[in-house]
Amino acid sequence: MLWSLIKIVLFVVLVASAALGAAHLLEMEGGLRIAFAGIELNLTPLTSVIALVVLLLSLWLVLKLASLGVAVLKFLNGDETALSRYFDRNRERKGYQALTEGMMALASGEPRVAMNKAARAEKFLGKPGLTNLLTAQAAEMAGDTKKAQDVYKRLLKDDKTRFVGVRGIMKQKLSEGDADTARKLAEKAIALKPKHEETQDTLLQLQAQARDWSGARGTLNLKLKNGSLPRDVHKRRDAVLALSEAKAILQQGNSAEAMDEAIEANRLSPDLVPAAALAARALIEKQQLRKAARMLKKAWSVHPHPDLAAAFAAIHPDESAAERLKRFQPLLHLVPDHRESRLLEAELQIAAEDFPAARRALGDLVDDNPDSRALTIMAAVARGEGASDTVVKGWLARALNAPRGPQWVCDKCHTIHNEWVPVCENCGGFDTLSWQSPPESEVASATGVAMLPLIVGSLEDHSKAAEPEPEEQVEEAEVVDPIAELEDGTVRAGDMAEDVEEAAEK
């Protein structure tokens, strides 16, 4: 609308300028005198300008006629294509000019103008490979998806433009939310152009969302082969896919094959926590306990995580609390200052009923940016040391309002997940989950990792020095073995929050 108004204003300005110029020439005195071979011509200023314009037009016409005459002479001398070349040059010039104007209109956000220019270019050029693509893109910009799809289908008929047609329809299906059809089209596009990096990424994403782990690993290998993916990134993502494939096989009941896939995932990426935990449990099933312990220690040294501690505990599930504390010492000493190591040691000391040692293990964790897990452990320590109900309730109240601590959070959209998954359930990002503390504005949910409700039920004065009033009577606190709770996976962060909240209310 604005551009049309500008063109109208420019036209009016040009007409007005021409009229003013003609009026000025009419009012001018003098003129142009031409004398040649006894012939004398006297021209006024206006007729002089008109004569000059007519002379230029005549010169242009003469040049065109001369070019046509040359083409006719060549045709008479046996060059049968001379005349066709002459007219083809004019048509190509007009066609490419229309194509250029169409591309400029498309870049300027004028899809209707671009479609008109594309139709004009097709009329003069007869090259649908160029004009159809411009028409399809302009139709998409204008919101005419049906026309765009019809044009893309026409591109499928030519081998040179088939890839463009398949890719265009694939993008349309993606925008419509038809992921299954888009994935099939992406597979066809990859078959036509295996080295097209954007299509590789699209296919990998769609295969991961469809849980086609085997196909996704094939696409990932193709990216490595074509040099579009660094080898270290390939190993990490291949490990993620192998782990996902192992979980899918395990759900189908084939535990033996799932164990092999889990071990392979850990081999590809030893620091991938879910892979290390699952592979270690697979080795425990095979009674390869030392190998499982080495695998978990290697993963713990890179990325301490509660899942690794739970798997390490499962190596000897029937040991006493003191034996477990002793066996865990080499694991804890790998990264002694890490937050997870200190929390784990405190939990083990509580299970062994060494509450002063548990307090020393916690150190300043309850003062420097504490989370609910550290504060709940501190409540258990206070109860074990015989603190009053007021002190214990104070720790529980702080735990209730504190952040939940590290969880599986998507790096792209910051969505919190109950457990690790290869594809974000919110944004669909592949391999975007990391174990981190979510933003403070996020509302924490259950992590799916067995965090430890060290105090279950209500509270009672541990020393039993004095009985409270009936309305203040509370039940006895129960200190449980945290690692035992981790083993069977029955206790979740959400359970802990509910227990703590119930205890605080009572």
C-alpha positions as CSV (number, residue, x, y, z in Angstrom):
1,M,0.0,0.0,0.0
2,L,2.7,2.5,1.0
3,W,4.9,1.6,-2.1
4,S,1.9,2.1,-4.4
5,L,1.2,5.5,-2.9
6,I,4.9,6.5,-3.4
7,K,4.7,5.4,-7.0
8,I,1.6,7.5,-7.6
9,V,3.2,10.6,-6.0
10,L,6.4,10.1,-8.1
11,F,4.3,9.9,-11.2
12,V,2.4,13.1,-10.4
13,V,5.7,14.9,-9.6
14,L,7.2,13.8,-12.9
15,V,4.1,15.0,-14.9
16,A,4.1,18.3,-13.1
17,S,7.8,18.7,-13.7
18,A,7.4,18.0,-17.4
19,A,4.5,20.5,-17.7
20,L,6.5,23.2,-15.9
21,G,9.5,22.5,-18.1
22,A,7.4,22.8,-21.3
23,A,5.8,26.0,-20.1
24,H,9.3,27.4,-19.3
25,L,10.5,26.4,-22.8
26,L,7.5,28.2,-24.4
27,E,8.3,31.4,-22.6
28,M,12.0,31.4,-23.5
29,E,13.2,33.7,-26.2
30,G,15.5,32.8,-29.0
31,G,15.9,29.3,-30.4
32,L,18.1,27.0,-32.5
33,R,19.3,27.9,-36.0
34,I,20.5,25.0,-38.3
35,A,22.0,25.8,-41.7
36,F,23.2,23.0,-44.0
37,A,23.7,22.9,-47.8
38,G,21.7,26.1,-48.3
39,I,18.9,24.9,-46.1
40,E,18.2,26.9,-42.9
41,L,16.0,25.7,-40.0
42,N,14.9,27.9,-37.1
43,L,13.6,26.0,-34.1
44,T,12.1,27.3,-30.9
45,P,13.4,26.0,-27.5
46,L,10.5,23.6,-27.2
47,T,10.7,22.2,-30.7
48,S,14.5,21.9,-30.2
49,V,14.0,19.6,-27.2
50,I,11.3,17.6,-29.1
51,A,13.6,17.3,-32.1
52,L,16.4,16.0,-29.8
53,V,14.2,13.3,-28.3
54,V,13.0,12.3,-31.8
55,L,16.6,12.1,-32.9
56,L,17.6,9.8,-30.0
57,L,14.6,7.5,-30.6
58,S,15.4,7.4,-34.4
59,L,19.0,6.5,-33.6
60,W,17.9,3.7,-31.2
61,L,15.5,2.4,-33.9
62,V,18.2,2.5,-36.6
63,L,20.5,0.4,-34.3
64,K,17.8,-2.2,-33.7
65,L,17.0,-2.4,-37.5
66,A,20.7,-2.8,-38.2
67,S,21.0,-5.6,-35.7
68,L,18.0,-7.3,-37.3
69,G,19.4,-6.8,-40.8
70,V,22.7,-8.5,-39.7
71,A,20.6,-11.4,-38.3
72,V,18.7,-11.6,-41.6
73,L,21.9,-11.6,-43.7
74,K,23.3,-14.4,-41.5
75,F,20.1,-16.4,-42.0
76,L,20.3,-15.9,-45.8
77,N,24.0,-17.2,-45.6
78,G,22.9,-20.5,-44.0
79,D,22.8,-19.7,-40.3
80,E,19.3,-21.0,-39.5
81,T,19.5,-20.0,-35.8
82,A,20.5,-16.4,-36.4
83,L,17.0,-14.9,-36.3
84,S,15.9,-17.1,-33.3
85,R,19.0,-16.1,-31.4
86,Y,18.2,-12.4,-32.0
87,F,14.7,-12.8,-30.6
88,D,15.8,-15.1,-27.8
89,R,18.3,-12.6,-26.5
90,N,15.5,-10.1,-26.1
91,R,13.3,-12.6,-24.4
92,E,16.1,-13.7,-22.0
93,R,16.9,-10.1,-21.2
94,K,13.2,-9.4,-20.3
95,G,12.9,-12.7,-18.5
96,Y,16.0,-12.3,-16.3
97,Q,15.0,-8.7,-15.6
98,A,11.6,-10.0,-14.4
99,L,13.3,-12.7,-12.3
100,T,15.6,-10.2,-10.7
101,E,12.7,-7.9,-9.9
102,G,10.8,-10.9,-8.4
103,M,13.7,-11.8,-6.2
104,M,14.0,-8.2,-5.0
105,A,10.3,-8.1,-4.3
106,L,10.5,-11.4,-2.3
107,A,13.4,-10.0,-0.3
108,S,11.4,-6.8,0.3
109,G,8.4,-8.7,1.7
110,E,6.1,-8.3,-1.4
111,P,5.0,-11.9,-2.2
112,R,2.2,-11.0,-4.6
113,V,4.6,-8.8,-6.7
114,A,7.2,-11.6,-6.6
115,M,4.6,-14.1,-7.9
116,N,3.6,-11.8,-10.8
117,K,7.3,-11.3,-11.7
118,A,7.9,-15.0,-11.5
119,A,5.0,-15.7,-13.9
120,R,6.4,-13.0,-16.3
121,A,9.9,-14.5,-16.1
122,E,8.5,-18.0,-16.8
123,K,6.8,-16.6,-19.9
124,F,10.0,-15.3,-21.4
125,L,12.6,-17.8,-20.0
126,G,10.7,-21.1,-20.0
127,K,12.9,-22.3,-17.1
128,P,10.6,-23.7,-14.4
129,G,13.5,-24.7,-12.2
130,L,14.2,-21.0,-11.5
131,T,10.7,-19.5,-11.6
132,N,8.9,-22.3,-9.7
133,L,11.2,-21.9,-6.7
134,L,10.5,-18.2,-6.6
135,T,6.8,-18.8,-7.0
136,A,6.7,-21.4,-4.2
137,Q,8.7,-19.2,-1.8
138,A,6.5,-16.2,-2.6
139,A,3.3,-18.3,-2.1
140,E,4.6,-19.4,1.3
141,M,5.3,-15.9,2.3
142,A,1.8,-14.9,1.2
143,G,0.2,-17.7,3.2
144,D,-0.9,-19.6,0.1
145,T,0.3,-23.0,1.2
146,K,-1.8,-24.9,-1.4
147,K,-0.2,-23.0,-4.3
148,A,3.3,-23.5,-2.8
149,Q,2.6,-27.3,-2.5
150,D,1.4,-27.5,-6.1
151,V,4.6,-25.8,-7.2
152,Y,6.8,-28.1,-5.1
153,K,5.0,-31.1,-6.6
154,R,5.9,-29.7,-10.1
155,L,9.5,-29.6,-9.0
156,L,9.4,-33.3,-8.2
157,K,9.0,-34.2,-11.9
158,D,12.5,-33.0,-12.8
159,D,15.6,-34.8,-11.5
160,K,17.5,-31.5,-11.2
161,T,14.8,-30.0,-8.9
162,R,13.5,-33.0,-7.2
163,F,15.5,-32.4,-4.0
164,V,14.2,-28.8,-3.8
165,G,10.6,-30.1,-4.1
166,V,11.0,-32.8,-1.5
167,R,12.6,-30.4,0.9
168,G,10.0,-27.8,0.4
169,I,7.1,-30.2,1.1
170,M,9.0,-31.5,4.1
171,K,9.2,-28.0,5.6
172,Q,5.5,-27.6,5.0
173,K,4.7,-30.8,6.8
174,L,6.9,-29.7,9.7
175,S,5.0,-26.4,10.0
176,E,1.7,-28.3,9.9
177,G,2.9,-30.6,12.7
178,D,2.9,-33.8,10.6
179,A,6.2,-35.2,11.9
180,D,5.8,-38.7,10.5
181,T,5.3,-37.5,6.9
182,A,8.1,-35.0,7.4
183,R,10.5,-37.7,8.6
184,K,9.7,-39.9,5.5
185,L,10.3,-36.9,3.2
186,A,13.6,-36.1,5.1
187,E,14.7,-39.7,4.4
188,K,14.0,-39.3,0.7
189,A,15.8,-35.9,0.7
190,I,18.9,-37.5,2.3
191,A,18.8,-40.2,-0.3
192,L,18.9,-37.5,-3.0
193,K,21.5,-35.4,-1.3
194,P,23.3,-37.3,1.5
195,K,25.7,-34.3,2.2
196,H,23.0,-31.7,2.9
197,E,23.7,-30.7,6.5
198,E,20.4,-29.0,7.2
199,T,18.4,-32.0,6.1
200,Q,20.7,-34.3,8.1
201,D,20.0,-32.3,11.3
202,T,16.2,-32.3,10.6
203,L,16.1,-36.0,10.0
204,L,18.1,-36.7,13.1
205,Q,15.8,-34.6,15.2
206,L,12.7,-36.2,13.7
207,Q,14.1,-39.7,14.2
208,A,14.9,-39.0,17.9
209,Q,11.5,-37.6,18.5
210,A,10.0,-40.7,16.9
211,R,12.2,-42.9,19.1
212,D,13.8,-44.4,16.0
213,W,17.1,-44.9,17.7
214,S,18.6,-47.2,15.1
215,G,17.8,-44.9,12.3
216,A,19.1,-41.9,14.2
217,R,22.4,-43.7,14.8
218,G,22.6,-44.3,11.0
219,T,22.0,-40.6,10.4
220,L,24.6,-39.6,13.0
221,N,27.2,-41.9,11.3
222,L,26.3,-40.2,8.0
223,K,27.0,-36.8,9.5
224,L,30.4,-38.1,10.8
225,K,31.3,-39.6,7.4
226,N,30.5,-36.4,5.5
227,G,32.5,-34.3,8.0
228,S,29.5,-32.2,9.3
229,L,30.0,-33.4,12.9
230,P,33.1,-33.4,15.1
231,R,34.2,-36.9,16.2
232,D,33.9,-36.1,19.9
233,V,30.4,-34.8,19.5
234,H,29.5,-37.9,17.5
235,K,30.8,-40.2,20.2
236,R,28.7,-38.4,22.8
237,R,25.5,-38.4,20.8
238,D,26.0,-41.9,19.6
239,A,26.3,-42.9,23.3
240,V,23.0,-41.1,24.0
241,L,21.3,-43.0,21.2
242,A,22.8,-46.3,22.3
243,L,21.6,-45.7,25.8
244,S,18.1,-44.8,24.5
245,E,18.1,-48.0,22.4
246,A,19.1,-50.0,25.4
247,K,16.2,-48.6,27.5
248,A,13.8,-49.4,24.6
249,I,15.0,-52.9,24.3
250,L,14.8,-53.4,28.1
251,Q,11.1,-52.3,28.0
252,Q,10.5,-55.0,25.4
253,G,11.9,-57.6,27.8
254,N,15.2,-58.4,26.1
255,S,17.5,-57.7,29.1
256,A,20.6,-59.4,27.6
257,E,20.7,-57.2,24.5
258,A,19.8,-54.1,26.5
259,M,22.8,-54.8,28.8
260,D,25.1,-55.0,25.8
261,E,23.8,-51.7,24.4
262,A,24.2,-50.0,27.8
263,I,27.8,-51.2,28.1
264,E,28.4,-49.9,24.6
265,A,26.9,-46.5,25.5
266,N,29.2,-46.3,28.5
267,R,32.2,-47.2,26.3
268,L,31.4,-44.4,23.9
269,S,30.8,-41.8,26.7
270,P,32.1,-42.9,30.1
271,D,30.9,-39.6,31.7
272,L,27.3,-40.0,30.6
273,V,25.7,-40.7,34.0
274,P,22.6,-42.7,32.9
275,A,24.7,-44.9,30.7
276,A,27.2,-45.6,33.4
277,A,24.5,-46.4,36.0
278,L,22.7,-48.7,33.6
279,A,25.9,-50.4,32.4
280,A,27.1,-50.9,35.9
281,R,23.8,-52.6,36.8
282,A,24.2,-54.8,33.7
283,L,27.6,-55.8,34.9
284,I,26.3,-56.5,38.4
285,E,23.7,-58.9,36.8
286,K,26.6,-60.7,35.2
287,Q,28.4,-60.8,38.6
288,Q,31.3,-58.7,37.2
289,L,31.4,-56.6,40.4
290,R,34.9,-55.2,40.1
291,K,34.4,-54.1,36.6
292,A,31.1,-52.4,37.6
293,A,32.9,-50.6,40.5
294,R,35.7,-49.4,38.2
295,M,33.1,-48.1,35.7
296,L,31.2,-46.2,38.4
297,K,34.4,-44.7,39.9
298,K,35.4,-43.4,36.5
299,A,32.1,-41.8,36.0
300,W,32.0,-40.4,39.5
301,S,35.4,-38.7,39.1
302,V,34.0,-36.8,36.2
303,H,30.4,-36.2,37.3
304,P,29.3,-37.2,40.8
305,H,25.6,-38.1,40.8
306,P,23.1,-39.8,43.1
307,D,22.3,-42.5,40.4
308,L,26.0,-43.5,40.4
309,A,25.9,-43.8,44.2
310,A,22.8,-45.9,44.1
311,A,24.4,-48.3,41.5
312,F,27.6,-48.4,43.6
313,A,25.5,-49.4,46.6
314,A,23.8,-52.2,44.6
315,I,27.1,-54.0,44.1
316,H,26.8,-55.3,47.7
317,P,23.2,-54.7,48.8
318,D,23.3,-56.7,52.0
319,E,26.2,-55.1,53.7
320,S,25.9,-53.3,57.0
321,A,26.0,-49.5,57.3
322,A,29.5,-49.6,58.7
323,E,30.7,-51.8,55.9
324,R,29.0,-49.6,53.3
325,L,30.7,-46.5,54.7
326,K,34.1,-48.2,54.5
327,R,33.5,-49.4,51.0
328,F,32.4,-46.0,49.8
329,Q,35.5,-44.2,51.0
330,P,37.6,-44.7,47.8
331,L,34.6,-43.3,45.8
332,L,34.2,-40.3,48.1
333,H,38.0,-39.5,48.0
334,L,37.9,-39.2,44.2
335,V,36.3,-35.7,44.4
336,P,36.1,-35.1,48.2
337,D,35.2,-31.4,47.9
338,H,32.3,-31.9,45.5
339,R,28.9,-31.1,46.9
340,E,27.5,-34.6,46.0
341,S,30.4,-36.3,47.7
342,R,29.8,-34.4,50.9
343,L,26.1,-35.0,50.9
344,L,26.6,-38.7,50.2
345,E,29.1,-39.0,53.0
346,A,26.7,-37.3,55.4
347,E,24.0,-39.7,54.5
348,L,26.3,-42.7,55.0
349,Q,27.4,-41.3,58.4
350,I,23.7,-40.9,59.4
351,A,23.0,-44.5,58.4
352,A,26.0,-45.5,60.6
353,E,24.6,-43.3,63.4
354,D,27.7,-41.1,63.5
355,F,25.9,-37.8,63.6
356,P,29.0,-35.6,64.5
357,A,30.8,-37.0,61.5
358,A,27.7,-36.3,59.3
359,R,27.7,-32.7,60.5
360,R,31.4,-32.4,59.7
361,A,30.8,-33.8,56.2
362,L,28.1,-31.2,55.6
363,G,30.3,-28.4,56.6
364,D,29.1,-25.1,55.2
365,L,26.6,-26.6,52.7
366,V,23.7,-25.6,54.9
367,D,24.9,-22.0,55.1
368,D,26.1,-21.3,51.5
369,N,23.2,-21.6,49.1
370,P,21.6,-24.7,50.7
371,D,19.0,-26.9,49.0
372,S,16.3,-29.0,50.5
373,R,18.4,-32.1,50.5
374,A,21.2,-30.6,52.6
375,L,18.7,-29.0,55.0
376,T,16.8,-32.3,55.4
377,I,20.0,-34.1,56.2
378,M,20.8,-31.4,58.7
379,A,17.4,-32.0,60.3
380,A,18.3,-35.7,60.6
381,V,21.7,-34.8,62.1
382,A,20.0,-32.5,64.7
383,R,17.5,-35.2,65.6
384,G,20.3,-37.8,66.0
385,E,22.2,-35.4,68.2
386,G,19.2,-35.0,70.5
387,A,18.2,-31.5,69.5
388,S,14.8,-30.2,70.5
389,D,11.7,-30.3,68.3
390,T,12.0,-26.6,67.7
391,V,15.5,-26.9,66.2
392,V,14.5,-29.9,64.0
393,K,11.3,-28.1,62.9
394,G,13.4,-25.1,62.0
395,W,15.6,-27.1,59.7
396,L,12.5,-28.8,58.1
397,A,10.8,-25.4,57.6
398,R,13.9,-24.2,55.8
399,A,14.1,-27.4,53.7
400,L,10.5,-26.9,52.7
401,N,11.1,-23.5,51.2
402,A,14.6,-24.1,49.8
403,P,15.4,-25.0,46.2
404,R,15.4,-28.7,45.4
405,G,19.0,-28.6,44.1
406,P,20.4,-30.1,40.9
407,Q,17.9,-31.8,38.6
408,W,17.7,-32.8,34.9
409,V,17.1,-29.5,33.2
410,C,16.9,-28.7,29.5
411,D,19.7,-26.3,28.4
412,K,17.4,-24.8,25.7
413,C,14.1,-24.2,27.4
414,H,15.0,-24.9,31.1
415,T,12.2,-27.4,31.5
416,I,12.7,-29.7,34.6
417,H,12.4,-33.4,33.9
418,N,11.7,-36.2,36.4
419,E,14.3,-38.4,34.8
420,W,16.9,-38.2,32.1
421,V,15.5,-38.5,28.6
422,P,17.3,-38.1,25.2
423,V,14.8,-35.7,23.8
424,C,13.4,-32.7,25.8
425,E,9.6,-33.3,26.4
426,N,8.9,-29.6,26.0
427,C,11.0,-28.2,23.1
428,G,12.1,-31.5,21.5
429,G,15.8,-30.7,21.8
430,F,18.1,-33.7,21.4
431,D,20.7,-34.3,24.1
432,T,20.0,-31.0,25.8
433,L,19.4,-32.3,29.4
434,S,22.1,-31.7,32.0
435,W,22.3,-32.2,35.7
436,Q,22.1,-28.6,37.1
437,S,20.2,-26.4,39.5
438,P,17.3,-24.9,37.7
439,P,16.7,-21.1,37.5
440,E,15.4,-19.7,40.8
441,S,12.2,-18.7,39.1
442,E,11.4,-22.2,38.1
443,V,9.1,-24.3,40.4
444,A,10.9,-27.5,41.1
445,S,9.2,-30.8,40.6
446,A,10.2,-34.4,41.4
447,T,13.6,-35.2,40.0
448,G,13.2,-38.9,39.7
449,V,16.5,-39.4,41.4
450,A,16.2,-41.1,44.8
451,M,16.7,-38.2,47.1
452,L,16.5,-39.1,50.7
453,P,13.7,-38.4,53.2
454,L,15.9,-39.1,56.2
455,I,13.0,-38.3,58.5
456,V,9.7,-40.1,57.8
457,G,6.5,-39.4,59.6
458,S,6.2,-36.9,62.5
459,L,8.6,-35.8,65.2
460,E,9.2,-36.8,68.8
461,D,11.8,-35.6,71.2
462,H,14.7,-38.0,70.7
463,S,15.9,-37.7,74.3
464,K,12.4,-38.3,75.7
465,A,13.3,-36.0,78.6
466,A,9.9,-34.5,78.8
467,E,6.5,-35.4,77.4
468,P,4.9,-32.6,75.4
469,E,1.3,-31.4,75.9
470,P,-1.4,-33.6,74.1
471,E,-2.0,-30.9,71.5
472,E,1.7,-30.8,70.8
473,Q,2.2,-34.6,70.8
474,V,4.0,-35.7,67.6
475,E,5.1,-39.1,66.4
476,E,8.5,-40.6,66.5
477,A,11.0,-39.7,63.8
478,E,12.5,-42.6,61.9
479,V,16.0,-42.5,60.6
480,V,16.4,-44.7,57.6
481,D,19.3,-46.1,55.6
482,P,19.6,-43.6,52.7
483,I,21.5,-45.8,50.4
484,A,19.1,-48.7,51.0
485,E,16.3,-46.3,49.9
486,L,18.4,-45.4,46.9
487,E,18.8,-49.0,45.8
488,D,15.1,-49.9,45.4
489,G,14.3,-46.5,43.9
490,T,11.1,-46.2,45.9
491,V,11.8,-42.9,47.5
492,R,11.6,-39.8,45.2
493,A,12.2,-36.1,45.7
494,G,8.4,-35.6,45.6
495,D,8.0,-38.1,48.4
496,M,10.5,-36.3,50.4
497,A,8.8,-33.0,49.9
498,E,5.4,-34.4,50.9
499,D,6.8,-36.1,54.0
500,V,8.6,-32.9,55.1
501,E,5.5,-30.8,54.5
502,E,3.3,-33.2,56.5
503,A,5.8,-33.2,59.3
504,A,6.0,-29.4,59.4
505,E,2.2,-29.1,59.5
506,K,2.0,-31.5,62.4
